[in-house]
C-alpha cells in the first residue's frame, strides 16, 4: 500500500526532474508540467532543521501554493483537485507539513521525545481546519493501514456527521477503501458497537456515546468495548467547547482520552499496575480557546505526566505564529468596556441581561479567554445591529428576514409552498391568512439588491438561545408564510439530520437553530446570520457569525439588541476586534406595522405547541439537565477528595 502513495510517484518525479533539467524548463513552465514535477512529497528529510524556506516555519516568506508542496501524496492531491480545493489555506499550510514532518510511529515511543509535539491550533471559522487534520492523517494511514488509527471527538452530532463525510470524500481518491465509523447519540448502540468491532480506520463521534460504550464494555453491559490501544492520533475539534469548565463534557472526554492515550502496565518491581501514557498524538483545533493551557495539558494526558504542546495561531492574512506552550500561564484579566462612545450606551437602562430561559441550555461559568490567541472574524463579514425594545423582538426579526432576503425568505418558487410545514410540528398552516406582504412590503423579486446598497441574502441562519424559543420562532415564521426548518437538541436524530439536509440542499432558505448549529457546520450558501438574541458568552458570538463569510466569501451578521444587551454588544466588539454598525434597512415603522400579525401568529404557535405536548418535553429536558448537573458536582467533589488524599499521602 505504501507503494501506491510513495514509491511509484517518486520514480516518476525523478524521471521528470531529469527531463526538466535537460530541457532547461524554468519556473514559468506550463501548469501541467509543474504538477508532474511536484507529484511526490517534498519533505523527505527527517532532521529537525527549521530554515526560513520551510513551509511550516512561523516566519516563512516562501509560502506554499499547492497541496503537492505540502508533502501530500499524489492520490490525495488529486482528490483535493476533484473536490475543488485549488490552493491550501493558511491553517492547512501551517499544520499539514508540521504533522507530516513529525509522524507518530512505534520507533519514537519515548515519552520524553519533545519533537513529537501535541498541537493546539487556533484559526478563524471557515478557514479549512477539517481538511487541515484529515489530509495528513490520511497520508500517514496510507503507509500502514490498519484498525482504529485516529479518534475524532466533536461537541455536536451534526459536526461529527459532516467530518465523517469529508474524510470519506477525501479518502475516496486514495485507491483503497477508507472506513470511518460515526458514533453519536440518538442511534442504536448495538449497531454502533458492531461497527466498532470491525476496527474502522477512523472513529468520529461525540464524547457522550463513546464514553458510554467504553464504560459499558468494562462493566459487562453486553456491548463490544472499543479497542483504542493502537490509536495514533486523537483530534478534538472545537476544543474550546469540549474542554470548557462545567460544559458537561468533562467526564466523558476524560474517559475517551483515558482509553485512547493511556494503558495499564504491571510494574516488574512490586507487581502493581500503573497507568502509562502511550505514544498517541493530540491535535486540538478551535477558533477560540477559553481554558488555561496548563489544565488542557493535564486533561490531554489524563493526569499522567506533562505533555509537550505546540501552539499555532493562524492569522487572517494566512501567516501564523508557533511555539511550545510554557508550563506556567498567567491568568488573563477581564477588561471592562473599552469606553468608546456608542449610540447604544445612551439607551441602556440595566447592566444584566434578563435571560432566565437560557440557564437550562448553558449554566457554565464564563472562562478566562486568551484574547491574544483568538483569531479575528473573517475579513468579508459585515457586522451590524438593530436596536429595538425587547418586547417586540419577534416583529423586528420578521422584518429583518422580509427585508434582507430575496423573496422575503419565501423560497425559490410558490410551488414549494408545501415546505412551509417542515421544521414545525404541525402540517396545516394559516400563512395565507396572516400574510403581511401588503403591510410591510412585498419583496417577491429575485433582485440582487434590496432597498440598501448590500446584496440580498439567499439563505440565512437565525440563532436563538433555547429549544423552546426555537420552536416558538419557527412556528411564528411558518404561520406568516416564511419557509423554515428548526434544529435543536429536543428533536430526534433523524429529524435533526433531515432538517439540516433540507437546509443544505436549499429547499428551505431559513434555518432556526440553537448554538448546536454554531459549531463547525459548513454551509457555503449561507450569507446572512441573524442573532435573535445575543449569546451570553462572547465566544459563542464568534462561532455564530462564523457560519457565514466562509472560505473567503462575503457575509452579513445582524444582531437584535434590546435595552439590556448593551454590555453583550461591547463584549462581541471586543472579541471580534470590530465595531458593530447600525443597520438602517429595517425601520421602526416596519416593525410597528408587523406587530398585529406577529402577535396573532405567536398565539397560534403557543396553542399548537401545547397541543403536541412540547411543554412536557421541555420539562423533561430541564429535569435531565438538573440531574446531570447534580451528578457532575458530586463527581467533582469525589475527585477533589481523592486528589487531597493522594497529596496528603505523598507529604
Secondary structure, 3 states (H helix, E strand, C coil): CHHHHHHHHHHHHHHHHHHHHHHCCCCCCCHHHHHHHCCCCCCCCCCCCCCCCCCCCCCCCCCCCCCCCCCCCHHHHHHHHHCCCCCCCHHHHHHHHHHHHCCCCHHHCCCCCCCCCEEEEECCCCCCHHHHHHHHHHHHHHHCCCCCCEEEEECCHHHHHHHHHHHHHHHHHHCCCCCEEEECCCCCHHHHHHHHHCCCCEEEEEHHHHHHHHHHHHHCCCCCCCCCCCCCEEEEECHHHHCCCCCCCHHHHHHHHHHHHEEEEECCCCCCEEEEECCCEEEEEECCCCCCHHHHHHHHCCCCCCCCEEEEEECCCCCEEEEECCCCCCCCCCCCCCCCCCCCHHHCCCCCCCCHHHHHCCCCCCCCCCHHHCCCCCCCEEEEEEECCHHHHHHHHHHHHHHHEHHHHCCCCHHHHHHHHCCCCCCCCCCCCCCCHHHHCCCCCCCCECCCCCECECCEEEECCCHHHHHHHHHHHHHCCCCCEEECCCCCHHHHHHHHHHHHCCCCCEEEECHHHCCCCCCCCCCEEEECCCCCCHHHHHHHHCCCCCCCCCEEEEEEECCCCHHHHHHHHHHHCCCCEECCCCCHHHHHHHHHHHHHHHHHHHHHHHHCCHHHHHHHHHHHHHHHHHHHHHHHHHHHHHHHHHHHHHC
